[in-house]
Amino acid sequence: MTSPEIKKKLLDLMLKVRVTEEKIAEVYAKEQQMRTPTHLSIGQEAVAAALSLALQPQDQVFVGHRCHAAYLARGGDFQGFFDELCGRGSGICGGRAGSAHLTDPAAGIYASPILSAMIPVAVGAAMSFKMDSKPQVAAAVFGDAAIEEGVFAESVNFAVTNQLPVLFLCENNLYSTHTPLPVRQPASKIYERMSIPEMKAKQIDGNDACLVYETLKEALTGIRLLKGPLFIECLTYRVREHVGPLFDYDRGYRTKEEVDEWSKRCPVARLTQELIDENILSSSQVQTMTEEWKSKANDAYAAALKAPWPDTGTLEAYVY
């Protein structure tokens, strides 16, 4: 049973991600100040929020192109996030990374937009944790398409063989860009293919924030005790287009009816209603929480537009 305090924290983190990304969607095309491809997690916030609360401070997260939610929920620099998306020198990566490369060692998060690229990096980090006898876990967060890459199989094989402290966390949103899951993979469920005696695997409703939290909390405890990997598949859905701020049910690969049906399962609305029904929060309190994040996002974006551009003298820095 998830405590009321954790439920409130989950909702707050999901509102943080939702409101921040809605701000990005609002200004992205209209103002053209974020000259970077942006992959939104609207509709998928429960996984990132639950993971951030289930992890311990010393743990590390490795994620792909859809990395906003993980970064924001993990407690990364909020102003630095907006500065980075606007290409400013005060961004978390000095304005060089943009939306899909949000890497911040201080927050324990590393990202790359190359499909599956961070999965072996997570395994490598877990190997170092084991070699140094550190009580840390590496969480590899990826989408359903990532398991189709050869490096995924190699990473799982290495992690299982060496019994490394890795959480393989799949956000299955049913699509790889515009290609639905049944076209790309066999009919068997992903978690069934990942389940072997040496690595337990489980599939859960990724839009149920409390279920995701309790599942990940138990999984991470198991990883620490058994010193071996686990695989969790979270069924969820991205409401906006693969890359960009728009709705794309007119592109021919999915219908508005499908998007509307999944929108009814919105993790933010779902937990909000649960908290109201349980008299943990009132609707006015939830509205206040939402408005507070809107104010913070508006202020951070406005400040980012006033922040200085990167110094041209550093143009060749980090170029090899």
Disulfide bonds with the S-S distance in Angstrom:
none
